[in-house]
Amino acid sequence: MEILKGIVLLLVVLVGFSLFSLKMPKGMKAMGALAGAATASFLVEAFQRYVGGDLLGVEFLGGVGDAAGSMGGVAAAALVPLALGVNPTYAVLVGVSVAGFGILPGFLAGYVLAFIIPKVEEKVPQGLDLIFIICFIAPLARLIATVSDPLVNATLLNIGKILEQASHTSPILMGIVLGGVITVVATAPLSSMALTAMLGLTGIPMAIGALSVMGSSFLNGVFFHRMGFGGRKTTIAVAIEPLTQADVISANPIPVYVTNFFGGAIAGVIVSTYGLVNNATGTATPIAGLMVMYGFNNPLVVTKVALMCAVTGGVTGYLGSLLFKNYKIKTVDEIRGN
């Protein structure tokens, strides 16, 4: 029941954020900014704290990572209004007002106030708008974060704990589910980094996310090359960061998502079988995810598993191209009109 509960709740979260991206005003831009906030905070933390600080033993770099990792909420609360067109000074004001809160409370505060601040600038006389925003908007930003924080802890973070517990109970099944789902999310308009950060994934689930996404780089490189979605630049770009080709992927969802799910599921099973862990939340990204793994596991085992994920990813991409060789795809030229 715990496994089933974890899977169902994970799917509910994915549906919820997908609907937010597609249906809410400027939802896609907001989610893109959320992914940027995860990169600016958790990715820096992953490299500097767990690689530079723990693995290499450089205390200063560890401090850099700790500082960045504690600013996820600030980054989200500032980047979301900025992405939605708010004055940069006011966007940063909202960000610093939610210091100490997590990335999702910061995201909610930034998103709500991104629609309120322009109204204030429109209605309040110029010169007084800054005073008004300092006196009322800054406290409102922190109030939104304060109210939403318990809800986040009771829902999303709890889902992360359920998934972690389920991964110990049935590692193979959770490897299939988490590896497949997180890899698909990495190619979707959502961000695998943002998702794993919001769920607070650690341990085996985060290790599955990190190495399955790493393996998907090889999968998508082979798959895009053989399918002929675009030229060499497109192939290299999707291998490094799938979100750079979000329009191509969205135009060809079935072949890309199906192939990525199976490749991610295989990688997830491999990782869970070897019992690797990753306690750096939000590191479901190819290069940083792999590097961080060395800070929590035997380096030889990490290298072995990473090579297995890379090879199986490339093979899955090849098999996927055979499966969908007669599928009518939309190429880069057709989509972008080049």
N, C-alpha and C positions, 0 to 999 in steps of 0.2 A: 504493500500500500504506500509506503514511503517513496518507493521508486516511481510508482504511478503518479503520486501526488506531485513529486518534483518535476516529472515530464510535463504534466498538464499545466502546472503553474508557469513553467518556462515557456510553453507555447502561448499561454495567455499574455505573458509579458511581451513576447514577440509580436503578437497580433495587436496589442495595445500601442506599441511604439510604431508599428507599420501604419496603423490608422492615424496616429498623430502626425506622422510624416506626410501622409497623403491628404488628410481631411482638414487639419487645423490650419489657420492662416499662417502662411510662411513656415509651415511645419518642416519642410525639407531643409530650408536654410537654417532653421533652429537646430535640427539634428546634426547638420554638418558642423555647426559651431560647437555642439556638444562633443563631437568626435575630435575637433581641434583642441578643446579643453582637456580631453583625456590625453592627447598627444603632448600638450604643453606641460602637463603635470605628471601623470603616471609614467609616461615614456621616459621622461627625464629622470624620475625616481628610479625606474627599472635599471637604466644604464649606470647612473652615478652611485646609487645606494648599493645595489646588489652586485654590480660588476666592478665599478671603481672602488667602492667602499669595502664590501665584504670579500669579493673574489680577489681583488688586487691589493687590498689592505691599505688604501689611501684614505685616511680619516677625513681630509678636506672634501674629497669627492663624495664621501658618504653624507657629509653635511649638506652638500648641494642637493643630493637626492632627497634627503629628509625635508628640506625646505620646499622643493618643488612638489613632492607628494602630498604635503599638507595644504596645498593651494588649489586643489581640484575645484572646490566650490567657488572660490574667487575667480578662477579662470573661466568657468562656465557662466557665472553671473555677469562677467564683463564681455566675453566673446559673443554671447547670444544677442544682447542688445546691439552690439557693434555690427554683427552680421545683418541685423534687421534695420540698420540705418540710423541708429541713435547716435547723437553727438558723442565722440570718443571720451570727452571728459565725464559726461554723465554715465556712460557705460562703465568706465573704471570706478566711478563713485558707487555704483550699484555693486560692483565686484568686491571692493574693499569693505563694504558694509556687511557682507555675509562671511567674513573671515572666520574660520573655525568650523564651518559647516561642510558637509560632503558635496560631491559633484551634482547630485540630483536636486537637493534643496536649492543649491545655487542656480542650477538650470531653470527651475520653476520660477524663482525670483526674477531672474533675468528675462525670461520669456514674458511674464505678466507685465513687468514694468516697461518692456520694449514698446508696448502699445499705449501705456499711460503717459510716459515722458513726452512724446510728441504732442499729445493733447495739452499738457501743461505748458509747453513752449508756445502753443498756439493761443491759449487763453490768457496766460499771465503776461503782463507787460514785460518787454525786454529789459533786462537788468535786474528785475525782481524774480525772474524764473530760476536763477541760480540759488537765490536765498530760499525760495519755496522748495526746490528739489532737495537742498541740504536739510531743511527743517522737517520735511514730510516724506520725501521719497526714500531717503536713506534709512530712516526707521522702518518704513513700510517694507523695504527689501529684507531687512533682518527679521521682521515679523513673519513674512511669507516663509522664509527659511526655517524659522523657529517652529511654526505651525506644521510645516510639511515634514520636518525631520523625523518625528516619531512615526509618522505613517510610512516613511521610507524604511525605517528600521524594522517595522512590523511586517512589511510586505517583501520588498525586493531583497533586502539583506537576509531575511529569513528564508527566502527561496534559495539563495546561495548556500545557506547552511544545510538546507534539505538536500540539495544536489550533492554537496560534499559528503554528507552521511550516506546517501544512496550509492555514491561511487565506491564506498568501502563494502557495502552490502552486496552489490552486483556490479563489479568493475567493468566487465565486458559489455553489458547492456548500456551502462552509462557512457562507456567509451564510444559506442555506436551513436547514441543520441547526442551527446555533447559534441563529439568530433564532427558529426554531420551538420548539426544545427549551427554551431559557431562558425564553421567554414562557409556555410551558405550566407550567414549574416555578414561575413567579411567581404562577400562579393555583392551584397545588397546595398541599397542606399543607407541602411543602418551601419553602425560601426561596431565591429567585434570588440574593439578596445573599450568603447563606451559601454557596451552591454555587460562585459565581464567586470568592468569597474563598478557599474551601478548594482550589480548582483553581489559584489564583494567576493567574487570567487577566489579561492585559494586552494592549496593542496593538489590533489589529483585532478579535479575539474579544471583548474587553471593551467596545469601542465598539459592536459589534453587540448585546451584552447590554444596554447602557445605553439605546440609542435604540429597540430593539425593545420593551423593557418600557415606555418612555415612550409609544410608539405604541399599546401595548395599553391604556393608560388611555382613549384615545378610542374604541378598539375596544369595550372592555367597557362604556363608558358608553352607546354607541349600542345595542349588542347587548342589554344588560339592560333598557334602556328599551323597546325594541321587542318583546322576548320577554315582558315583563310578569312578571319574576321577583319583583319587589317594587315598593315605592313610590319616591318621589324620593330618600329618604334612602339606600335600598339602592343605587340607581344611582350616586349621588354617592360613596358609600363604596367601592364596587367600583372606580370610576374612580381614586380616590386611592390605595387600598391593597386589592388583591384578597383578601388574607388575612383581612380583616375579614368577608368573606362566604364563608369556607371551607366552612361547612356547606351553603350554597346551591350552591356550585360542586361539592362532593363528591356532592350529590344529583342533579346534572345534568352529569355529567362529559363525556358525548359531545358535546353541542352546544357547551359552553364550551371544552373542550380542542381540538376540531377547528377551531373558528373562530379560537382564539388561535394555534394552530400555523400556519395559513395567513397570518394577519396578521403574526405574528412573522417568518415566512420571507420575506415580501415586504419587510419593513423591513430584515431582515438583508442581503438582496441589494442594497438601496439603499445601505446603509452601506458594504458591502464594495466596491461599485462606485466610490464616491467615495474609498475608501482612508482613511477616518477612523480615528484611533487614540485609545485611552484607557488611560493607564498607572496609573490609580487602581483597583486591584483591589477587587472587592466592591461596585461601584457600579451594579449592575443594579437600579436603582430610578428611578421616573419623574422626579422633580424634581431630585434630586442628580445622577443620571446625566447629565441634560441639561446642568446647570450646569458639571459637571466637564469636559465635552467642549470647552468654550470655552477651557480652560486648555492644551489640547494641539493645537488645530487652528485654522484660519482661521475667525474668528467668522462671517463671511458664509456660508461653506460649511456650518458647523454649523447655522446658522439655516435655510438652504435645505433641508438633509437632514432636520432635525427637522420642518419643516412638511410635507415629503413623507411622512414616517413617520406624522405625525398624520392627514393627509388619507387616506392609504391604510388606516390603522387604522380610521378612521370608516367608510370605504366597505366594508371587509371585515366590520365589525360589522353593517352594513346588509344586505350580501349573505348573511351567516350567518343573520340573522333570517328572510330569505326562504327559505333552504335548510331551516331547521328550524321553519318556521311551523306545520307539522302535527305536530311532535314533542311528545309528552306530557311536559310539564315539571312539576317540583315547585316550588311558589311558597314564598315566605318564610312566609306564613301557614300553609301545610301543614306545613312543616318545623319551625317554632318554636311552632306551636299558638296563634298570636295570634288 
